[in-house]
């Protein structure tokens, strides 16, 4: 498939964003959407004083992202997802999972108990399991 080219204004806006990395944080925080920023950029232009606040003063911040930013964005996304989750359904899923775990624990404890009780009779059980066992004289 052919590569879809972006409109020249969109390409310019992407370059503008690279020069103003703090705008990315604002979008991730939910303060703005990309559409809102694009419209303001288109109407105000690149030279508007408003954009100076989004220019990074830290030279390292332009080239690398800290783990704190990624962690913060992750937790923000997690909170947003939890807000959109039906808590009653989630509670039902947790209850079903809890019941399943309890059932598995019960089965394991029964198997352990049966194994402890069956240790004395293990040779008899082996003989019953293999009716064609031959012994040397």
Buried (B, 14 or more C-beta within 10 A) or exposed (E): EEEEEEEEEEEBBEEBBEEBBBBBBBBBEEEBEEEEBBEBBEEEEEEEEEBEEBEBEEEEBBEEEEEEBEEBBEEEEEEEEEEEEEEEEEEEEEEEEEEEEEEEEEEEEEEEEEEEEEEEEEEEEEEEEEEEEEEEE
